[in-house]
Amino acid sequence: MIKDKRICRIGETGEIFIKTPFTTKGYYNNEALTSSTFVQNPLVDDCRDIVYKTGDVGRYLPDGNIEVLGRLDNQVKVNGVRVELGEVEGAILGTGKI
């Protein structure tokens, strides 16, 4: 977890970043999303060191495990499919029956 360009302390919440040598080149035909989620590692000064911002919020537990606490946005997964809660709300309100 990273917060304010530093690794979070135990129990402190921050955004979960993933660093791996097997990272994809980005999202297909979506440069805006790619550039906002595949970013330079904020912990080092090397533009070639890329990490993935998951959008998940978590914290380190005293035993070294990570507890995922939620999302930065209003996305949830339903049967493995990402759903934007704002879009669902908009569709419901758009019916005029609420």
Protein Blocks (a to p, Z undefined) as FASTA:
>chain_A
ZZehiacdehiacddddddfkbcfbjehilklmmmmmccdfkbccfklccddehiacddd
fkopacdfbdfblcdceehiacdfklmmmmmmmnopZZ
